Amino acid sequence: MKYPFILIFLLFSQLLLAQAKENEVHYNQTGPEIRLHLNLPMASQEVKVQIRSERNVRMTKITDISNEHPEPQTVLPTPIPNKQIWYPVVDVVRNPGMKGHIILDSMATVSAWNQHFFKKSEQNKKKLNFDAGQLEDWENSLYIEPRARQIKDFYIQQIVQPLNGALTYQFTPLSEEWKGTITFHFKENGQSKSIKKKIHWSKGNTPNWVETNNSLTHKNLKIALSKSIEYILRSQNNNKSSLTYGGLNLFYDLDAQSYRSNHWIWGSGPAVKVLLNARKISDLSLSTSHAGLLKAAERIGQSAINTRIMDPNHPMYGVPLSRWRRDIILPDFGYQQCYSTSDANFFSGWAWIPLYAETGNKAYLDAAKLLAETTDRLMTQYGLIPQDYYIDEKKFSEHTIDESGFGAEGIANLYASTKDPKYFKMSEQYIQEHLKKLSRPDGLWERGWHQKTGVQATIKMTRGLGWAMEGLMAAHRNNPKGPYLDLAKKMADRMSAWQKPSGYWTFISDEPLEKVGISEKGTALWSYLLYQLYQASGDRKYLIMARKALNWCVNNQYQGPDLQARGGIVGKTIHSAVGAAFRPWYPITCAYTSAFFSLAIMEELKIKNQ
């Protein structure tokens, strides 16, 4: 009798094993894809696959205040407007048929998804659904009223069909490391069931890093440059359905573990020069080829061409998108769309003109020329061109800040490329209009000029003065007989007094570190500019300053656990994300910081190779 009992036991065990196997999920990582294998009941017809990233467990919002902010009471207006902007993260490549779903804790009277792109809002919604084409890689935005509404759930869903109960599902993460949950919803004997799988995948690469005792050796500089370029390449917006496809996400937010601001088109410009220059440097350990570097650079250049205003009757005809400002108090769902001739000419000088020189593609030169024509027309009309044109308000700003001096980069480079004397004259007029309103006897520039109230006194912002310095250096290249080199030396001499022994500057050059933080953007920018000043003047004191700044950048290149941020340089200031109203005092890396850091390394390598 015992044998039949054993037989029954074995049959029962096999049945349990078979049932367990039916609900078993395995996953493996093949190439860039995560692949999951699932065994379901034979009769299963339709499976809803839901992807939830761990990056959305603690979703950021515009009203967040950093614990490190020295004056948190100054961040938000009083009273706080009865609205909120959340920033859901999409960190997987969208497969065909994928959709995004948001569930709120209660009904929102007004909601708007990525409103700056789509200009559409909805009323009285608790669940919101979005097609794949409405989802941006990484940062997305959801505007809601009233402010008290919370996001209960956000996930990406795809409906798939199993074959005889067998299902293989694969998706591609956007990141070097991905954590999250995949849930499979299906029916068995008419009853709804689900299987959940937690996933933690990482490339697990351990990069080579520099030796901080002697940072500016050939070996260390090549390593640092390779890592900086890799950071830039990872920042690229590869979502072909995005309106800013090909440009860079200007920021990476280590707190949110997400890239941000793919719409800050102007800030991508210097990266083009870096990618083109890198094609001529040997022994760089990069994930792409020389052809890949050119392709990435061209996509950045094209991203700006695609965002131009091409109505000949528009005051900003031929000008590409600069950015969207962000602030909870802004009336257009917290955004303000800005077009700027200074930002555009900065981009043109760093991207369109070098791309034309590299490829011979006349589309880049034609874009630069059309932009110059509009710049010339506006100089005739205004003298000092207003900083921004606000698309929704259909008006220019009433102010211009010192940073617009960097627009001389584009016009000077256009003259260098064409030798057309009209661009020489235009470059001269551009810088002179700035000097008339903004120059100071002490060598600095005023912070800005307001059409009604006049001078806005300098605040000695390291980065802002660097942009003015770039304008002076561009003007000197355009006209070496002019006063611009002496003016640049005078400004640099003032800045030398504020450079810290380890090489950095604080965000406000003459303010203490504890109050304002380190200007990592300004330090990288000034390092490059001081190399340029040394080459133009021959004065080694500027080389010493440049090397000190570069040494600080090399020693502070991020190599921590967040794989996406590696190779960048982290900053925490009131302008972490360039603007006091968005993510102040959060740890953030910036694409143009890495670009100027890379350019400074290239200058040092040139000197070593002489």
C-alpha positions as CSV (number, residue, x, y, z in Angstrom):
1,M,0.0,0.0,0.0
2,K,2.9,2.4,0.6
3,Y,3.9,2.4,-3.1
4,P,0.6,3.8,-4.4
5,F,0.8,6.5,-1.6
6,I,4.4,7.4,-2.8
7,L,3.1,7.5,-6.4
8,I,0.3,9.9,-5.4
9,F,2.7,12.0,-3.5
10,L,5.1,12.3,-6.5
11,L,2.2,13.1,-8.8
12,F,1.0,15.8,-6.4
13,S,4.5,17.2,-6.1
14,Q,4.9,17.4,-9.9
15,L,1.5,19.2,-10.1
16,L,2.7,21.7,-7.6
17,L,5.9,22.2,-9.4
18,A,4.1,22.6,-12.7
19,Q,1.8,25.2,-11.2
20,A,4.8,27.1,-9.7
21,K,6.5,27.0,-13.0
22,E,3.5,28.6,-14.7
23,N,4.0,31.7,-12.5
24,E,7.7,31.8,-12.8
25,V,9.6,34.8,-14.2
26,H,13.2,34.7,-15.3
27,Y,15.1,37.7,-16.6
28,N,18.4,38.2,-18.2
29,Q,20.3,41.2,-19.7
30,T,21.3,40.7,-23.3
31,G,23.1,43.7,-24.8
32,P,21.2,46.8,-23.8
33,E,17.9,44.9,-23.2
34,I,16.3,43.3,-20.2
35,R,14.5,40.2,-21.2
36,L,11.8,38.4,-19.1
37,H,10.4,34.9,-19.6
38,L,7.0,34.1,-18.2
39,N,4.9,30.9,-18.2
40,L,1.1,31.5,-18.1
41,P,-2.0,29.3,-18.5
42,M,-2.4,28.0,-22.0
43,A,-5.6,30.0,-22.5
44,S,-4.1,33.4,-21.7
45,Q,-5.0,35.8,-24.4
46,E,-3.8,39.2,-23.3
47,V,-1.3,40.4,-20.8
48,K,-0.9,43.9,-19.5
49,V,2.8,44.6,-18.7
50,Q,3.3,47.5,-16.4
51,I,6.8,49.0,-15.8
52,R,7.4,51.1,-12.7
53,S,10.8,52.7,-12.2
54,E,12.2,53.2,-8.7
55,R,13.1,56.7,-9.8
56,N,9.4,57.5,-9.3
57,V,9.0,56.2,-5.8
58,R,10.0,59.6,-4.5
59,M,8.9,61.9,-7.4
60,T,10.2,65.4,-7.4
61,K,8.1,68.6,-7.7
62,I,8.7,72.3,-8.3
63,T,8.0,73.2,-4.7
64,D,10.7,70.9,-3.3
65,I,13.2,72.7,-1.1
66,S,16.7,71.2,-0.5
67,N,17.8,70.4,3.0
68,E,21.0,72.2,2.2
69,H,19.4,75.5,1.2
70,P,20.9,78.2,3.5
71,E,17.7,80.3,3.2
72,P,14.8,78.0,2.6
73,Q,12.2,80.6,3.5
74,T,13.2,82.5,0.4
75,V,12.4,79.7,-2.1
76,L,8.6,79.9,-2.5
77,P,6.3,82.9,-2.8
78,T,3.9,83.7,0.0
79,P,1.2,82.6,-0.2
80,I,2.2,79.6,-2.4
81,P,-0.1,79.5,-5.5
82,N,-2.7,76.7,-5.4
83,K,-0.9,74.7,-8.1
84,Q,1.8,72.1,-8.4
85,I,4.2,70.7,-11.0
86,W,5.4,67.1,-10.7
87,Y,8.3,65.6,-12.6
88,P,7.7,61.9,-13.5
89,V,10.7,60.1,-14.9
90,V,10.6,57.9,-18.0
91,D,13.8,55.9,-18.1
92,V,13.0,53.1,-20.6
93,V,12.9,53.2,-24.4
94,R,9.3,53.1,-25.5
95,N,8.2,50.0,-27.4
96,P,5.5,50.4,-30.0
97,G,2.1,50.5,-28.2
98,M,3.4,51.6,-24.9
99,K,1.4,54.2,-23.0
100,G,1.9,56.2,-19.8
101,H,-0.6,56.3,-17.0
102,I,-0.9,58.5,-14.0
103,I,-3.4,58.0,-11.2
104,L,-4.1,60.9,-8.7
105,D,-5.4,60.5,-5.2
106,S,-8.4,62.6,-6.1
107,M,-9.7,64.6,-9.1
108,A,-7.7,67.5,-10.4
109,T,-9.7,70.5,-11.6
110,V,-6.9,71.3,-14.1
111,S,-4.1,69.1,-15.4
112,A,-1.5,69.5,-18.2
113,W,1.1,67.0,-19.3
114,N,4.3,68.4,-20.8
115,Q,2.3,71.5,-21.5
116,H,5.3,73.5,-22.7
117,F,5.5,71.2,-25.7
118,F,1.8,70.3,-26.3
119,K,-0.1,73.4,-25.2
120,K,-3.0,71.3,-23.9
121,S,-4.8,71.0,-20.6
122,E,-7.6,68.8,-19.3
123,Q,-10.3,69.4,-16.6
124,N,-11.6,67.2,-13.9
125,K,-9.4,64.1,-14.3
126,K,-8.2,61.5,-11.8
127,K,-6.6,59.2,-14.2
128,L,-4.4,60.5,-17.1
129,N,-3.3,58.5,-20.1
130,F,-0.5,59.4,-22.6
131,D,0.6,57.9,-25.8
132,A,4.3,57.0,-26.3
133,G,4.8,60.1,-28.4
134,Q,3.8,62.3,-25.5
135,L,6.5,60.9,-23.2
136,E,9.9,62.5,-23.0
137,D,13.0,60.5,-22.1
138,W,13.8,61.2,-18.5
139,E,12.1,64.4,-17.2
140,N,8.4,64.9,-17.8
141,S,6.1,67.4,-16.2
142,L,2.5,67.3,-14.8
143,Y,0.9,70.6,-13.9
144,I,-2.1,70.1,-11.6
145,E,-4.6,72.3,-9.6
146,P,-5.2,72.3,-6.8
147,R,-1.8,71.9,-5.2
148,A,-2.9,69.3,-2.7
149,R,-3.4,66.6,-5.3
150,Q,-0.9,63.7,-5.0
151,I,0.3,61.2,-7.6
152,K,-0.6,57.8,-6.4
153,D,0.9,55.8,-9.3
154,F,2.8,56.3,-12.5
155,Y,3.7,53.5,-14.8
156,I,4.3,52.6,-18.4
157,Q,2.0,50.0,-19.8
158,Q,2.1,47.7,-22.9
159,I,-0.5,45.0,-23.9
160,V,1.2,41.9,-25.3
161,Q,0.0,38.5,-26.6
162,P,1.5,35.3,-25.2
163,L,1.9,32.2,-27.4
164,N,0.5,29.0,-25.9
165,G,1.0,30.5,-22.5
166,A,4.6,31.4,-23.1
167,L,5.6,35.0,-23.0
168,T,9.0,36.7,-23.6
169,Y,9.0,40.4,-22.9
170,Q,11.9,42.7,-23.3
171,F,12.6,46.4,-22.7
172,T,15.5,48.7,-22.9
173,P,16.6,50.9,-20.0
174,L,17.9,54.4,-20.7
175,S,20.3,54.3,-17.8
176,E,23.5,52.5,-16.9
177,E,21.6,51.1,-13.9
178,W,17.9,50.3,-13.6
179,K,15.8,49.4,-10.6
180,G,12.1,48.9,-10.7
181,T,9.1,46.5,-10.8
182,I,7.5,44.7,-13.8
183,T,4.0,43.5,-13.2
184,F,2.1,41.1,-15.5
185,H,-1.7,41.2,-15.3
186,F,-3.6,38.4,-16.9
187,K,-6.7,36.2,-16.5
188,E,-6.9,32.6,-15.4
189,N,-10.3,30.9,-15.5
190,G,-11.9,34.3,-15.7
191,Q,-10.2,35.6,-12.6
192,S,-7.7,38.5,-12.7
193,K,-4.2,37.6,-11.6
194,S,-0.9,39.3,-11.5
195,I,2.8,38.4,-11.2
196,K,5.3,40.9,-10.0
197,K,9.1,40.9,-10.6
198,K,11.5,43.3,-9.0
199,I,14.6,44.0,-11.1
200,H,17.9,45.5,-10.3
201,W,20.3,45.6,-13.2
202,S,23.6,47.5,-13.5
203,K,26.4,47.5,-16.1
204,G,28.7,47.4,-13.1
205,N,31.6,49.1,-14.9
206,T,34.5,50.3,-12.8
207,P,36.2,53.2,-14.6
208,N,39.8,54.3,-14.4
209,W,40.1,57.5,-12.6
210,V,42.8,60.1,-12.3
211,E,45.4,60.2,-9.6
212,T,44.7,63.4,-7.6
213,N,48.3,63.9,-6.5
214,N,49.3,64.9,-10.0
215,S,46.2,65.6,-11.9
216,L,47.5,67.3,-15.0
217,T,49.6,64.5,-16.4
218,H,49.0,63.3,-20.0
219,K,47.5,60.1,-18.7
220,N,45.1,61.8,-16.2
221,L,44.0,64.4,-18.7
222,K,43.1,61.8,-21.3
223,I,41.2,59.8,-18.7
224,A,39.3,62.9,-17.5
225,L,38.6,64.0,-21.0
226,S,37.2,60.6,-22.0
227,K,34.9,60.5,-18.9
228,S,33.8,64.0,-19.6
229,I,32.9,63.2,-23.2
230,E,31.1,60.1,-22.1
231,Y,29.0,62.2,-19.8
232,I,28.1,64.5,-22.7
233,L,27.1,61.6,-24.9
234,R,24.9,60.1,-22.2
235,S,23.2,63.5,-21.9
236,Q,21.9,63.4,-25.5
237,N,18.2,63.4,-26.1
238,N,17.7,60.2,-28.2
239,N,13.9,60.3,-28.3
240,K,13.0,60.7,-31.9
241,S,9.5,61.8,-31.1
242,S,10.7,64.6,-28.9
243,L,10.5,68.2,-30.3
244,T,14.1,68.7,-29.1
245,Y,15.5,65.4,-30.4
246,G,19.3,65.4,-30.7
247,G,20.0,68.2,-28.2
248,L,21.4,67.6,-24.8
249,N,19.6,67.3,-21.5
250,L,21.4,70.3,-19.9
251,F,21.3,68.9,-16.4
252,Y,21.5,65.7,-14.5
253,D,19.9,65.8,-11.0
254,L,21.6,63.4,-8.6
255,D,18.8,63.8,-6.1
256,A,16.1,62.8,-8.6
257,Q,18.5,60.5,-10.5
258,S,17.2,62.0,-13.7
259,Y,18.3,64.2,-16.6
260,R,16.5,67.5,-16.9
261,S,15.8,70.4,-19.3
262,N,16.2,68.9,-22.8
263,H,14.7,72.2,-24.0
264,W,17.7,74.4,-23.1
265,I,18.9,74.3,-26.6
266,W,21.6,77.0,-26.4
267,G,23.6,75.2,-23.7
268,S,24.3,72.3,-26.0
269,G,26.5,74.4,-28.3
270,P,30.0,74.0,-26.8
271,A,29.6,70.2,-26.7
272,V,29.6,70.2,-30.5
273,K,33.1,71.7,-30.5
274,V,34.2,69.2,-28.0
275,L,32.9,66.2,-30.0
276,L,34.5,67.5,-33.2
277,N,37.9,68.2,-31.5
278,A,37.8,64.8,-29.9
279,R,37.9,63.2,-33.3
280,K,41.5,64.6,-33.7
281,I,42.8,63.3,-30.4
282,S,44.4,59.9,-30.1
283,D,44.2,57.5,-27.2
284,L,40.8,58.5,-26.0
285,S,38.8,55.6,-24.5
286,L,35.3,56.3,-25.8
287,S,32.2,54.2,-26.4
288,T,31.8,55.5,-29.9
289,S,33.9,55.9,-33.1
290,H,35.0,59.1,-34.8
291,A,31.9,58.7,-37.0
292,G,29.8,58.4,-33.9
293,L,31.2,61.6,-32.5
294,L,30.4,63.4,-35.7
295,K,26.8,62.0,-35.8
296,A,26.2,63.1,-32.2
297,A,27.5,66.6,-33.0
298,E,25.3,66.9,-36.1
299,R,22.3,65.9,-34.1
300,I,22.9,68.7,-31.7
301,G,23.3,71.2,-34.5
302,Q,20.2,70.0,-36.2
303,S,18.2,70.2,-33.0
304,A,18.6,74.0,-33.0
305,I,17.8,74.2,-36.7
306,N,14.5,72.3,-36.1
307,T,13.4,74.7,-33.4
308,R,13.9,78.0,-35.3
309,I,11.0,80.4,-36.0
310,M,10.8,80.5,-39.8
311,D,8.0,83.0,-40.3
312,P,9.7,85.9,-42.2
313,N,7.3,88.4,-40.5
314,H,8.2,87.3,-37.0
315,P,10.6,89.5,-35.0
316,M,12.7,86.4,-34.2
317,Y,12.9,85.0,-37.7
318,G,15.6,82.4,-38.0
319,V,16.3,82.3,-34.2
320,P,16.3,78.8,-32.5
321,L,14.6,78.1,-29.2
322,S,16.7,79.2,-26.3
323,R,14.8,77.6,-23.4
324,W,11.7,77.5,-21.2
325,R,12.0,79.4,-18.0
326,R,10.4,77.6,-15.0
327,D,8.8,79.2,-12.0
328,I,5.6,78.3,-10.1
329,I,4.4,81.9,-10.4
330,L,4.5,81.9,-14.2
331,P,1.0,82.1,-15.7
332,D,1.5,79.7,-18.5
333,F,1.4,76.5,-16.4
334,G,4.7,77.4,-14.8
335,Y,6.7,77.8,-18.0
336,Q,7.8,80.7,-20.2
337,Q,9.1,80.1,-23.7
338,C,12.1,82.3,-24.5
339,Y,13.9,83.0,-27.8
340,S,17.2,85.0,-27.5
341,T,19.6,86.3,-30.2
342,S,22.5,86.2,-27.7
343,D,21.9,82.6,-26.8
344,A,21.4,81.7,-30.4
345,N,24.6,83.4,-31.5
346,F,26.5,81.6,-28.7
347,F,25.1,78.3,-30.1
348,S,25.9,79.3,-33.7
349,G,29.5,80.1,-32.8
350,W,30.1,76.8,-31.0
351,A,28.0,74.5,-33.1
352,W,26.8,75.7,-36.6
353,I,30.1,77.3,-37.7
354,P,32.3,74.4,-36.6
355,L,29.9,71.9,-38.1
356,Y,30.0,73.8,-41.4
357,A,33.8,73.8,-41.3
358,E,33.9,70.1,-40.5
359,T,31.3,68.8,-43.0
360,G,30.9,71.5,-45.6
361,N,27.1,71.3,-45.1
362,K,25.9,74.7,-46.2
363,A,22.7,74.4,-44.1
364,Y,24.7,75.2,-41.0
365,L,26.3,78.3,-42.6
366,D,22.9,79.5,-44.0
367,A,21.4,79.1,-40.5
368,A,24.2,81.2,-39.0
369,K,23.7,83.9,-41.7
370,L,20.0,84.1,-41.2
371,L,20.4,84.5,-37.5
372,A,23.0,87.3,-38.1
373,E,20.5,89.1,-40.3
374,T,17.9,89.1,-37.5
375,T,20.5,90.1,-35.0
376,D,21.6,93.0,-37.2
377,R,18.0,94.2,-37.6
378,L,17.4,94.1,-33.9
379,M,20.6,96.0,-33.1
380,T,19.4,98.7,-35.5
381,Q,16.1,98.8,-33.7
382,Y,17.3,98.6,-30.1
383,G,21.0,99.1,-29.9
384,L,21.5,96.7,-27.0
385,I,19.1,93.9,-27.9
386,P,16.7,92.8,-25.2
387,Q,17.7,89.5,-23.5
388,D,14.6,87.5,-24.5
389,Y,11.5,87.4,-26.7
390,Y,8.6,85.8,-24.8
391,I,6.6,83.8,-27.4
392,D,3.3,83.6,-25.5
393,E,3.3,87.2,-24.5
394,K,4.5,88.3,-27.9
395,K,6.9,90.8,-26.5
396,F,10.6,91.4,-25.7
397,S,12.0,91.6,-22.2
398,E,12.9,95.0,-20.9
399,H,16.3,94.0,-19.7
400,T,19.6,92.7,-21.0
401,I,22.2,91.0,-18.7
402,D,25.9,90.7,-18.8
403,E,25.7,87.1,-20.0
404,S,24.4,88.2,-23.4
405,G,28.0,89.3,-24.2
406,F,28.8,85.7,-25.2
407,G,26.7,86.2,-28.3
408,A,29.7,87.8,-29.9
409,E,31.1,84.2,-30.3
410,G,28.7,83.5,-33.1
411,I,29.2,86.7,-35.1
412,A,32.9,86.7,-34.7
413,N,33.2,83.1,-35.9
414,L,30.9,83.8,-38.8
415,Y,33.3,86.6,-39.9
416,A,36.2,84.2,-39.5
417,S,34.5,81.7,-41.6
418,T,33.3,84.0,-44.4
419,K,35.6,87.0,-44.3
420,D,32.6,89.1,-45.2
421,P,33.2,92.6,-43.9
422,K,29.6,93.1,-42.9
423,Y,30.1,90.5,-40.2
424,F,33.2,92.2,-39.0
425,K,31.2,95.4,-38.5
426,M,28.3,93.5,-36.9
427,S,30.6,91.9,-34.4
428,E,32.1,95.3,-33.5
429,Q,28.7,96.8,-33.1
430,Y,27.5,93.9,-31.0
431,I,30.3,94.2,-28.4
432,Q,30.3,98.0,-28.4
433,E,26.6,98.1,-27.6
434,H,27.3,95.9,-24.6
435,L,30.3,98.0,-23.4
436,K,28.3,101.2,-23.7
437,K,25.8,100.0,-21.1
438,L,27.6,97.4,-19.1
439,S,31.3,98.1,-18.8
440,R,32.8,99.5,-15.5
441,P,36.1,101.3,-14.8
442,D,37.2,98.4,-12.5
443,G,37.2,95.9,-15.4
444,L,34.0,94.0,-14.5
445,W,30.6,94.4,-16.2
446,E,27.4,95.5,-14.6
447,R,24.9,92.7,-14.1
448,G,22.4,94.2,-16.6
449,W,20.6,97.1,-18.2
450,H,16.9,97.8,-17.9
451,Q,15.2,100.0,-20.5
452,K,13.3,101.9,-17.9
453,T,15.5,101.9,-14.8
454,G,19.0,101.8,-16.4
455,V,21.9,100.0,-14.8
456,Q,21.5,96.8,-12.8
457,A,24.6,96.8,-10.6
458,T,27.1,93.9,-10.8
459,I,26.6,91.0,-8.4
460,K,30.0,89.5,-9.3
461,M,28.5,86.2,-10.4
462,T,31.4,84.1,-11.5
463,R,29.6,82.4,-14.4
464,G,27.9,85.6,-15.6
465,L,31.2,87.5,-15.7
466,G,32.7,84.5,-17.6
467,W,30.1,84.9,-20.3
468,A,31.0,88.6,-20.6
469,M,34.7,87.6,-20.8
470,E,33.9,85.2,-23.6
471,G,32.4,88.1,-25.5
472,L,35.6,90.1,-25.0
473,M,37.8,87.3,-26.2
474,A,35.6,86.7,-29.3
475,A,35.7,90.5,-30.1
476,H,39.5,90.4,-29.8
477,R,39.7,87.5,-32.3
478,N,37.5,89.5,-34.6
479,N,39.5,92.7,-34.2
480,P,43.0,92.2,-32.6
481,K,43.6,96.0,-32.9
482,G,40.7,96.9,-30.7
483,P,40.7,97.4,-26.9
484,Y,39.3,94.0,-26.1
485,L,42.4,92.1,-25.0
486,D,43.2,94.9,-22.5
487,L,39.6,94.8,-21.2
488,A,39.8,91.0,-20.9
489,K,43.1,91.2,-19.0
490,K,41.6,93.8,-16.7
491,M,38.6,91.6,-15.9
492,A,40.8,88.5,-15.4
493,D,43.0,90.4,-13.0
494,R,40.0,91.3,-10.9
495,M,38.9,87.6,-10.9
496,S,42.4,86.5,-9.9
497,A,41.9,88.0,-6.4
498,W,38.9,85.8,-5.8
499,Q,40.2,82.5,-7.1
500,K,40.6,80.1,-4.1
501,P,44.0,78.4,-3.5
502,S,42.6,75.0,-4.7
503,G,41.5,76.7,-8.0
504,Y,37.7,77.2,-7.8
505,W,35.6,80.4,-7.5
506,T,32.5,80.7,-5.4
507,F,29.1,81.3,-7.1
508,I,29.4,85.0,-6.2
509,S,33.1,85.7,-6.6
510,D,33.6,87.7,-3.5
511,E,31.2,85.9,-1.2
512,P,32.2,83.0,1.2
513,L,31.7,79.4,0.2
514,E,29.3,78.7,3.1
515,K,26.9,81.3,1.9
516,V,26.9,80.8,-1.9
517,G,28.6,77.5,-2.8
518,I,31.2,76.7,-5.4
519,S,30.6,77.8,-9.0
520,E,31.6,74.6,-10.8
521,K,30.1,76.0,-14.0
522,G,32.1,79.2,-13.7
523,T,35.3,77.5,-12.7
524,A,35.2,75.2,-15.8
525,L,34.3,78.2,-18.0
526,W,37.0,80.5,-16.6
527,S,39.6,77.7,-16.9
528,Y,39.0,77.6,-20.7
529,L,38.8,81.4,-21.0
530,L,42.1,81.8,-19.2
531,Y,43.9,79.4,-21.5
532,Q,42.6,81.5,-24.3
533,L,43.8,84.7,-22.6
534,Y,47.2,83.1,-22.1
535,Q,47.5,82.2,-25.8
536,A,46.4,85.7,-26.8
537,S,48.6,87.7,-24.3
538,G,51.6,85.4,-23.7
539,D,51.3,86.2,-20.0
540,R,52.0,83.1,-17.9
541,K,50.0,84.4,-14.9
542,Y,46.9,83.5,-16.8
543,L,48.2,80.1,-17.5
544,I,48.8,79.6,-13.8
545,M,45.2,80.6,-13.1
546,A,43.9,78.4,-15.8
547,R,45.8,75.3,-14.6
548,K,44.6,75.9,-11.0
549,A,41.0,75.9,-12.1
550,L,41.5,72.9,-14.4
551,N,43.2,71.0,-11.5
552,W,40.2,71.7,-9.3
553,C,37.9,70.4,-12.1
554,V,39.9,67.2,-12.6
555,N,40.0,66.5,-8.9
556,N,36.2,67.1,-8.5
557,Q,35.0,65.1,-11.5
558,Y,32.3,62.9,-10.1
559,Q,33.1,59.2,-9.7
560,G,30.5,58.2,-7.2
561,P,27.8,55.5,-7.2
562,D,25.4,57.2,-9.6
563,L,26.6,55.8,-13.0
564,Q,24.7,58.5,-15.0
565,A,26.5,61.3,-13.3
566,R,30.0,59.9,-13.6
567,G,32.4,62.2,-15.5
568,G,30.3,65.3,-14.7
569,I,31.2,67.9,-12.1
570,V,28.6,68.4,-9.3
571,G,27.5,71.8,-8.2
572,K,25.2,73.0,-5.4
573,T,24.2,76.7,-5.4
574,I,21.2,78.9,-5.7
575,H,21.6,78.3,-9.4
576,S,22.3,74.6,-9.4
577,A,20.0,74.3,-12.4
578,V,20.6,77.8,-13.7
579,G,17.8,79.8,-12.0
580,A,16.8,80.3,-8.4
581,A,13.2,79.1,-9.0
582,F,14.1,75.5,-10.1
583,R,16.0,72.9,-8.0
584,P,18.2,75.4,-6.1
585,W,20.9,73.8,-3.8
586,Y,20.3,70.3,-5.1
587,P,23.4,68.4,-6.4
588,I,23.3,68.8,-10.2
589,T,25.8,68.3,-13.1
590,C,25.6,70.4,-16.2
591,A,26.4,69.6,-19.8
592,Y,28.1,72.9,-20.7
593,T,30.2,72.6,-17.5
594,S,31.6,69.3,-18.9
595,A,32.0,70.9,-22.3
596,F,34.1,73.8,-21.1
597,F,36.0,71.4,-18.8
598,S,36.8,69.3,-21.9
599,L,37.8,72.3,-23.9
600,A,40.2,73.4,-21.1
601,I,41.8,69.9,-21.0
602,M,42.3,70.2,-24.8
603,E,44.0,73.5,-24.4
604,E,46.4,72.0,-21.7
605,L,47.1,69.0,-24.0
606,K,48.0,71.4,-26.8
607,I,50.5,73.2,-24.6
608,K,52.0,69.9,-23.4
609,N,52.4,68.7,-27.0
610,Q,54.2,71.9,-28.2
